[in-house]
Amino acid sequence: MTAKLKIGALPDDKPIKISIELPASVHRNLVAYAKALGSESGQHINDPTKLIAPMLARFMATDRGFAKLKRAVHLPEAGTG
């Protein structure tokens, strides 16, 4: 079964370094997602943590409440501020 994943190929962007702790179950799912994405896109993902940023970006981009709040308080768009 092939499913369309919400994130596509990983963008080549200058990263900002942060450190986080993930629950083990979230890490296992991240590894599984990386494998699924690799199968779907043909892109081998050596470091599943590289998925965190595009996943967060996708989540924020599709969060209607966040979009409404951004418009209401005129928060800058990503990459503009």
C-alpha positions in Angstrom: 0.0 0.0 0.0 1.3 3.4 -0.9 0.2 6.5 1.0 0.8 10.1 0.2 2.9 11.5 3.0 2.4 15.1 4.1 6.0 16.1 3.6 8.0 15.6 0.5 11.7 16.0 -0.3 13.7 17.7 2.4 14.6 21.3 1.5 18.2 22.4 1.5 18.0 25.3 4.0 20.5 26.8 6.5 19.6 25.2 9.8 19.4 26.7 13.3 20.7 24.3 15.9 18.4 23.3 18.8 18.4 20.4 21.2 15.2 18.5 22.2 14.3 15.3 24.0 11.7 13.0 22.4 9.7 10.3 24.0 11.0 6.9 22.7 7.7 6.2 21.0 7.9 9.5 19.0 11.5 8.6 18.0 10.4 5.2 16.8 7.7 6.7 14.8 10.1 9.3 13.4 12.4 6.5 12.2 9.5 4.6 10.7 8.3 7.8 8.9 11.8 8.3 7.5 11.8 4.8 6.1 8.3 5.3 4.6 9.4 8.6 3.1 12.5 7.0 1.7 10.4 4.3 0.1 7.9 6.8 -1.4 10.4 9.4 -2.6 13.5 7.3 -3.3 15.4 9.7 -1.1 17.5 7.8 1.5 17.2 9.6 4.9 20.3 8.9 7.0 19.2 11.1 9.9 15.4 10.9 10.8 15.8 14.0 12.9 16.0 16.0 9.7 12.3 15.4 9.3 11.4 17.3 12.5 11.7 20.8 10.9 9.6 20.0 7.8 7.0 18.2 10.0 6.7 21.3 12.3 6.6 23.6 9.3 3.8 21.5 7.7 1.9 21.4 11.0 2.1 25.1 11.5 1.2 25.8 7.8 -2.0 23.7 8.1 -3.1 24.9 11.6 -6.1 27.1 10.9 -6.1 28.6 14.4 -2.4 29.5 14.1 -3.0 31.1 10.7 -5.9 33.1 12.1 -3.8 34.3 15.0 -0.9 35.3 12.7 -3.3 37.4 10.6 -4.8 39.0 13.7 -1.5 40.0 15.3 0.4 40.4 12.1 3.1 37.9 12.8 5.9 37.8 10.2 5.9 34.9 7.7 8.7 32.4 7.8 11.8 33.7 6.2 10.8 37.4 6.4 11.7 38.3 9.9 
